[in-house]
């Protein structure tokens, strides 16, 4: 395993977190649209066919998105568990702290640098050094992602 592969694996959490956030926003929008449709439907004297099918359509899409989100959350849990194990292979506590903030807590490199009082460039160096060390240790153990 290479340092690049270690970084790529650990970075999957970022992608999944963005996916989950997008799904949450879309679900919120669908719920809002369903509530508006339900309100207009309940205030209408005679129930028009169009509104009930729209409410049903929104409900179905919300359930599908919840299922998709559950799958994403399960993937994130699996990746973060493996990432935590990989981070523990780094010998330097600063490396572990930086990688934890960035990959497990979802903080940006800028925020991590500010929090620990290092420059952004130094944070990237710390992470790259840690990726190299983790890759080397995983190669010794014959471990693969």
Steps between C-alpha positions, in 0.01 A plus 500: 500500500623848412465826688269617222270201556496565876401864443241406237340245731489736798361781283192298404339624821498855361311389190245302699445786748426733206261241357317467832476878535358531147247225571394670825448829316302328223285316755432826684392660174276204413339512845437871459342445158290213637378717789402779261320254276327337798391840632355607166342156462330516842364852434347404168125421522512218248812286492668541163683191372823688430577595861462154651731346242758775561492439876538129438788565261678720756452236771643226279801714408562584867495131596738415214737777607490378861602154378783650292612708796502195729729326250729805491514515880592131516778558245626798699507301823697222332749741342546699820559185702770388256640854483526511880700177492727644231552825694609300805793370292653851492768523768489877554214634716487820291452291187219304667335821621517665157370192318222456756386859464513487122371152419282401797368834622462643150692820572670680214879514484475875560293450816735226620804723443338785688396274787848355558686821422688378192508638149281339236812388313632330817168319552520361146859389564396331824219317323721392208767372737233310692359347179849379409553346842157335507549357151838362599365341818203353315738352241706339778185347648375393161186702570300646216207740493 
